[in-house]
């Protein structure tokens, strides 16, 4: 896998830290919302567009 691509993904740890949610919730969202993912050197990375689209839908901006 190309290292450049791997750097742009988000790990479960990244997502948990940014959105302050448990990692178990991230795995459930990844499955439910069919996030694109790939693995590089044993680490799973989620596509940032899929992650942000899910959280934008779940937590719409307040007016």
C-alpha positions as CSV (number, residue, x, y, z in Angstrom):
1,X,0.0,0.0,0.0
2,X,1.2,3.5,-0.8
3,X,2.4,5.3,2.4
4,X,1.0,8.6,1.2
5,X,-2.5,7.2,1.2
6,X,-2.2,5.7,4.6
7,X,-1.3,9.1,6.2
8,X,-4.6,10.6,5.0
9,X,-6.8,8.1,6.8
10,X,-8.1,8.3,10.4
11,X,-7.5,5.5,12.9
12,X,-10.1,4.6,15.5
13,X,-7.9,6.3,18.1
14,X,-7.9,9.5,16.0
15,X,-11.7,9.5,15.7
16,X,-12.2,8.7,19.4
17,X,-10.0,11.6,20.4
18,X,-11.5,14.1,17.9
19,X,-15.1,13.4,18.6
20,X,-14.7,12.1,22.2
21,X,-16.6,8.9,21.8
22,X,-15.7,5.3,22.7
23,X,-13.9,3.2,20.2
24,X,-16.7,0.6,20.3
25,X,-19.0,3.3,18.9
26,X,-16.6,4.0,16.1
27,X,-16.5,0.3,15.0
28,X,-20.3,0.2,15.1
29,X,-20.6,3.4,13.0
30,X,-18.0,2.0,10.5
31,X,-20.0,-1.1,10.0
32,X,-23.5,0.6,10.0
33,X,-22.5,3.4,7.7
34,X,-20.1,1.3,5.6
35,X,-17.1,3.5,6.0
36,X,-14.3,2.8,3.4
37,X,-11.3,1.4,5.2
38,X,-7.9,0.0,4.4
39,X,-5.1,-1.6,6.5
40,X,-1.5,-0.7,6.4
41,X,1.2,-2.3,8.6
42,X,-1.5,-3.8,10.9
43,X,-3.4,-0.5,11.4
44,X,-6.9,0.2,10.0
45,X,-7.6,3.6,8.5
46,X,-11.0,5.0,7.8
47,X,-11.7,7.4,5.0
48,X,-12.1,10.9,6.4
49,X,-15.0,11.8,4.1
50,X,-17.0,8.9,5.4
51,X,-16.3,9.7,9.0
52,X,-17.2,13.4,8.7
53,X,-20.3,12.7,6.7
54,X,-21.6,10.3,9.4
55,X,-20.9,12.8,12.2
56,X,-22.4,15.7,10.2
57,X,-25.6,13.6,9.9
58,X,-25.7,12.6,13.5
59,X,-24.8,16.0,14.9
60,X,-26.1,18.7,12.6
61,X,-24.8,22.2,13.1
62,X,-26.8,24.2,15.5
63,X,-28.4,27.2,14.0
